[in-house]
């Protein structure tokens, strides 16, 4: 092949490359801008097939879907000045693709590089929002999602630790307004000045506050909308976790001992009541038995008296025979009596004649 053939083949290759670079496709999951000499000419291009000038215009594509990433674990102080390790994640998406590429891209057209820079810019904003919201809430509000304001006195709120039962005073300007409103409503409606836990989801309010605070800066500065921020785990730092668990264990043991003592007290009450009922039942039964036995003895005596009055001689004879039977029951028994004793009266004659 001569030089003219090679030149023709090279020209065809260049034309093919230019033709391939003259069209681009936008799918539904992407956000695309068209740049000309590093200047953005078109933005928010809808899905479809488009023409561009090769070697002059450049297409920059970024992911237009909602993205999720984990925020590095940070330590925050609560309203009671207690340190907590917080592990959270962020759901975000590109709201303004032009501002996003200008602010985050830094001259790069690589979507992975821009996404990494976006996370680096989001982290301090999210951490600052979490730090501010955690500082206005107690451990119980963060973990259980409820308020534990005991009562409000002037500019000071008294909070109760759900683990130890201890109370701590916190300035009201450090607490969320929704918590103070709930506590104030409880004080007005309740019969006692102390307020029980307010049944409102403080964790949900915390996340909404952080998201709103972060969006104030990211939407305008970065073109990023934070869809949601969620806390995955809240834990004590390693250096205080052992002491917290020991205190919780001691509290549970104290509660268990109190329950056992109460159970023993109730058992003694039940046992004393059972013994009293047993004694009363036995006394009543003995009284009824004695009464029945007395009535039986009285009836027997009356029958004996009536029988005796019907035939006195026969009754004396019958009693003497019973006395003989009982007296001479054993062969070795010996009686020393006078022959003319009344005991042998009925042995001398049928009628007991002397």
Wavefront OBJ file of the C-alpha trace (Angstrom):
o trace
v 0.000 0.000 0.000
v 1.404 3.378 -1.034
v 1.480 6.587 0.973
v -1.784 7.816 -0.554
v -3.579 4.740 0.718
v -2.209 5.207 4.211
v -3.257 8.836 4.203
v -6.765 7.891 3.109
v -6.999 5.265 5.826
v -5.803 7.739 8.441
v -8.315 10.318 7.241
v -11.120 7.792 7.528
v -10.034 6.932 11.046
v -9.993 10.592 12.078
v -13.409 11.129 10.541
v -14.749 8.077 12.402
v -13.384 9.399 15.681
v -14.872 12.813 15.034
v -18.190 11.230 14.138
v -18.154 9.172 17.358
v -17.314 12.300 19.355
v -20.123 14.248 17.711
v -22.945 12.470 19.538
v -23.628 11.640 23.169
v -26.380 9.791 25.025
v -28.004 10.885 28.269
v -29.807 8.213 30.296
v -32.345 8.726 33.055
v -30.004 8.173 36.002
v -27.521 10.844 34.935
v -27.271 14.624 35.136
v -25.325 16.084 32.224
v -23.831 19.452 31.322
v -22.225 20.506 28.049
v -19.028 22.523 28.314
v -17.294 24.518 25.605
v -13.703 25.458 26.350
v -14.278 24.837 30.115
v -17.375 27.030 30.075
v -20.766 25.472 30.717
v -23.070 26.028 27.777
v -26.018 23.723 28.561
v -27.203 22.189 31.808
v -29.919 19.807 32.988
v -30.048 18.054 29.634
v -32.964 15.667 29.402
v -32.466 11.952 28.564
v -31.933 11.264 24.852
v -29.437 11.377 21.966
v -27.718 14.736 21.253
v -25.176 16.268 18.849
v -22.101 18.224 19.932
v -19.125 19.752 18.238
v -16.243 17.324 18.424
v -13.011 18.448 20.078
v -14.710 21.726 21.019
v -17.546 20.756 23.361
v -17.143 18.381 26.303
v -19.843 16.336 28.039
v -19.654 15.991 31.835
v -21.862 13.315 33.381
v -22.578 12.815 37.067
v -24.838 10.414 38.957
v -28.279 11.968 39.376
v -29.606 9.337 41.782
v -29.788 9.571 45.578
v -26.435 8.549 47.020
v -25.644 7.164 50.469
v -22.410 7.326 52.403
v -21.345 6.776 56.007
v -20.131 9.717 58.047
v -16.983 8.896 60.047
v -17.719 8.259 63.732
v -17.469 11.442 65.785
v -17.693 12.253 69.512
v -20.235 14.863 70.618
v -21.147 16.380 73.999
v -24.777 16.280 75.161
v -26.617 18.849 77.262
v -25.339 17.130 80.436
v -21.740 17.391 79.153
v -21.575 13.667 78.482
v -19.502 12.398 75.581
v -21.123 10.088 73.010
v -19.744 8.371 69.930
v -22.155 8.915 67.024
v -22.186 6.876 63.820
v -24.458 8.341 61.122
v -25.096 8.141 57.385
v -26.227 10.727 54.831
v -28.537 10.407 51.821
v -27.865 13.160 49.280
v -28.341 13.983 45.624
v -27.330 16.670 43.165
v -29.915 19.431 43.034
v -28.112 21.994 40.831
v -25.707 20.183 38.534
v -24.076 23.376 37.223
v -23.250 24.688 40.699
v -22.173 21.205 41.741
v -19.634 20.869 38.910
v -18.300 24.402 39.415
v -18.012 24.145 43.210
v -17.009 20.514 43.620
v -15.383 19.640 40.310
v -12.386 21.916 40.655
v -11.661 21.593 36.919
v -12.062 17.816 36.917
v -14.621 15.996 34.781
v -14.273 12.659 36.605
v -17.558 11.881 38.461
v -15.790 9.672 41.042
v -13.370 12.477 41.926
v -16.230 14.958 42.245
v -18.215 12.574 44.420
v -15.239 12.094 46.746
v -14.756 15.861 47.036
v -18.480 16.302 47.702
v -18.253 13.904 50.640
v -15.226 15.754 51.978
v -17.208 18.993 51.835
v -20.335 17.446 53.347
v -18.603 15.828 56.355
v -17.763 19.033 58.289
v -21.226 20.481 57.677
v -22.988 17.319 58.859
v -20.721 16.998 61.906
v -21.311 20.625 62.842
v -25.082 20.168 62.606
v -24.979 16.977 64.696
v -22.725 18.654 67.268
v -25.116 21.595 67.665
v -28.197 19.386 68.005
v -26.586 16.908 70.397
v -25.455 19.785 72.602
v -29.091 20.820 73.070
v -30.361 17.365 74.021
v -29.758 14.825 76.745
v -28.601 11.235 76.406
v -32.130 9.944 76.980
v -33.555 12.205 74.279
v -30.944 11.050 71.781
v -31.139 7.325 72.574
v -34.815 6.822 73.468
v -36.221 9.661 71.395
v -38.137 11.167 74.321
v -37.772 14.168 76.565
v -36.681 13.681 80.172
v -37.206 17.217 81.459
v -38.147 16.884 85.114
v -39.235 20.498 85.505
v -38.395 24.038 84.421
v -37.540 26.724 86.950
v -36.947 30.118 85.393
v -33.978 29.924 83.040
v -32.931 26.468 84.267
v -34.302 23.064 83.265
v -33.846 20.075 85.575
v -33.137 16.865 83.660
v -33.247 13.361 85.087
v -30.789 10.657 84.040
v -32.894 7.554 83.156
v -30.033 5.235 84.105
v -29.039 6.521 87.525
v -32.032 8.681 88.426
v -29.714 11.605 89.117
v -30.781 15.127 88.192
v -28.746 17.853 86.537
v -29.488 21.519 85.895
v -29.134 22.763 82.297
v -29.779 26.304 81.015
v -32.953 26.422 78.964
v -31.190 28.196 76.099
v -29.217 24.982 75.492
v -32.345 22.856 75.011
v -34.588 22.458 72.010
v -37.732 24.605 72.073
v -40.002 21.606 71.398
v -38.708 19.942 74.555
v -39.430 23.027 76.664
v -42.907 23.421 75.137
v -43.714 19.807 75.950
v -42.442 20.207 79.482
v -44.430 23.427 79.968
v -47.612 21.768 78.712
v -47.083 18.914 81.131
v -46.680 21.341 84.027
v -49.911 23.152 83.181
v -52.009 20.040 82.688
v -50.570 17.854 85.468
v -51.501 18.016 89.102
v -47.870 17.926 90.236
v -45.037 20.299 89.296
v -42.796 17.441 88.155
v -43.197 16.475 84.501
v -43.005 12.935 83.221
v -41.355 12.082 79.915
v -42.953 13.943 77.023
v -44.120 11.522 74.334
v -42.575 13.206 71.294
v -39.931 11.826 69.006
v -36.907 13.948 69.792
v -34.622 11.866 67.600
v -36.791 12.580 64.559
v -36.739 16.278 65.406
v -32.946 16.113 65.807
v -32.488 14.608 62.353
v -34.845 17.131 60.764
v -32.986 20.018 62.402
v -29.609 18.741 61.216
v -30.869 18.172 57.682
v -32.416 21.645 57.490
v -29.257 23.272 58.848
v -26.973 21.423 56.437
v -29.220 22.167 53.448
v -28.968 25.901 54.115
v -25.328 25.840 53.055
v -25.113 22.888 50.663
v -27.973 23.909 48.381
v -26.508 27.348 47.765
v -22.796 26.584 47.911
v -22.501 23.082 46.468
v -25.730 22.446 44.578
v -26.315 19.395 46.809
v -29.585 18.528 48.551
v -29.327 16.448 51.704
v -32.350 14.170 51.557
v -31.933 12.609 54.979
v -29.477 12.153 57.831
v -29.842 9.188 60.153
v -27.968 8.045 63.239
v -27.054 4.364 63.016
v -25.513 3.954 66.451
v -24.949 5.983 69.598
v -22.466 4.542 72.063
v -20.327 5.543 75.003
v -16.629 6.170 74.357
v -14.322 3.286 75.195
v -12.737 5.120 78.136
v -16.056 5.655 79.952
v -18.035 2.643 78.737
v -16.824 0.388 81.549
v -17.781 2.892 84.251
v -21.197 3.436 82.684
v -21.864 -0.304 82.526
v -20.707 -0.736 86.141
v -23.082 2.015 87.224
v -25.930 0.473 85.234
v -25.130 -2.945 86.712
v -25.125 -1.508 90.251
v -28.438 0.213 89.552
v -29.988 -3.042 88.321
v -28.653 -4.905 91.350
v -30.120 -2.239 93.628
v -33.460 -2.556 91.862
v -33.287 -6.362 92.124
v -32.526 -6.156 95.855
v -35.442 -3.763 96.337
v -37.767 -6.122 94.445
v -36.550 -9.114 96.485
v -37.056 -7.207 99.739
v -40.530 -6.205 98.628
v -41.244 -9.810 97.659
v -40.093 -11.097 101.054
v -42.258 -8.504 102.763
v -45.276 -9.544 100.714
v -44.480 -13.225 101.415
v -44.378 -12.559 105.158
v -47.699 -10.738 104.944
v -49.271 -13.617 103.022
v -47.780 -16.185 105.422
v -49.003 -14.256 108.498
v -52.459 -13.910 106.965
v -52.553 -17.660 106.189
v -51.450 -18.543 109.744
v -54.090 -16.236 111.189
v -56.780 -17.766 109.000
v -55.584 -21.256 109.975
v -55.722 -20.408 113.689
v -59.160 -18.840 113.321
v -60.418 -21.845 111.332
v -59.084 -24.321 113.903
v -60.578 -22.310 116.775
v -63.949 -22.125 115.093
v -63.846 -25.850 114.293
v -62.852 -26.712 117.868
v -65.645 -24.521 119.193
v -68.177 -26.190 116.911
v -66.855 -29.657 117.850
v -67.050 -28.935 121.563
v -70.518 -27.531 121.130
v -71.613 -30.637 119.202
v -69.941 -32.897 121.773
v -71.665 -31.074 124.641
v -75.011 -31.376 122.920
v -74.358 -35.102 122.363
v -73.390 -35.624 125.988
v -76.484 -33.763 127.103
v -78.694 -35.874 124.858
v -76.992 -39.066 126.068
v -77.449 -38.031 129.694
v -81.100 -37.294 129.038
v -81.557 -40.714 127.403
v -79.788 -42.396 130.296
v -81.936 -40.517 132.793
v -85.124 -41.411 130.960
v -84.136 -45.060 130.741
v -83.179 -45.074 134.419
v -86.500 -43.628 135.428
v -88.420 -46.281 133.472
v -86.882 -49.241 135.420
v -84.446 -48.266 138.111
v -83.786 -51.803 139.273
v -82.968 -53.068 135.800
v -80.695 -50.091 135.228
v -78.810 -50.861 138.461
v -78.550 -54.517 137.399
v -77.247 -53.575 133.940
v -74.635 -51.262 135.379
v -73.487 -53.939 137.829
v -73.050 -56.460 135.009
v -70.922 -53.987 133.090
v -68.877 -53.396 136.229
v -68.357 -57.185 136.663
v -67.295 -57.491 133.040
v -64.762 -54.717 133.279
v -63.485 -55.805 136.700
v -62.930 -59.485 135.824
v -61.503 -58.845 132.381
v -58.039 -60.196 133.155
v -57.429 -63.621 134.901
v -54.669 -62.223 137.035
v -56.840 -59.432 138.432
v -57.466 -59.711 142.177
v -60.152 -57.919 144.188
v -60.093 -57.796 147.943
v -63.609 -57.008 149.108
v -65.872 -58.001 151.937
v -68.365 -60.773 151.014
v -71.333 -58.649 151.995
v -70.205 -55.706 149.881
v -72.760 -54.069 147.570
v -70.505 -54.929 144.658
v -71.585 -58.610 144.906
v -75.190 -57.739 145.461
v -76.473 -59.243 142.189
v -74.354 -62.355 142.549
v -76.366 -63.454 145.563
v -79.763 -63.265 143.829
v -81.486 -62.212 140.648
v -82.991 -59.212 142.367
v -79.957 -58.375 144.341
v -81.439 -59.584 147.644
v -78.950 -59.792 150.505
l 1 2 3 4 5 6 7 8 9 10 11 12 13 14 15 16 17 18 19 20 21 22 23 24 25 26 27 28 29 30 31 32 33 34 35 36 37 38 39 40 41 42 43 44 45 46 47 48 49 50 51 52 53 54 55 56 57 58 59 60 61 62 63 64 65 66 67 68 69 70 71 72 73 74 75 76 77 78 79 80 81 82 83 84 85 86 87 88 89 90 91 92 93 94 95 96 97 98 99 100 101 102 103 104 105 106 107 108 109 110 111 112 113 114 115 116 117 118 119 120 121 122 123 124 125 126 127 128 129 130 131 132 133 134 135 136 137 138 139 140 141 142 143 144 145 146 147 148 149 150 151 152 153 154 155 156 157 158 159 160 161 162 163 164 165 166 167 168 169 170 171 172 173 174 175 176 177 178 179 180 181 182 183 184 185 186 187 188 189 190 191 192 193 194 195 196 197 198 199 200 201 202 203 204 205 206 207 208 209 210 211 212 213 214 215 216 217 218 219 220 221 222 223 224 225 226 227 228 229 230 231 232 233 234 235 236 237 238 239 240 241 242 243 244 245 246 247 248 249 250 251 252 253 254 255 256 257 258 259 260 261 262 263 264 265 266 267 268 269 270 271 272 273 274 275 276 277 278 279 280 281 282 283 284 285 286 287 288 289 290 291 292 293 294 295 296 297 298 299 300 301 302 303 304 305 306 307 308 309 310 311 312 313 314 315 316 317 318 319 320 321 322 323 324 325 326 327 328 329 330 331 332 333 334 335 336 337 338 339 340 341 342 343 344 345 346 347 348 349 350 351 352 353 354
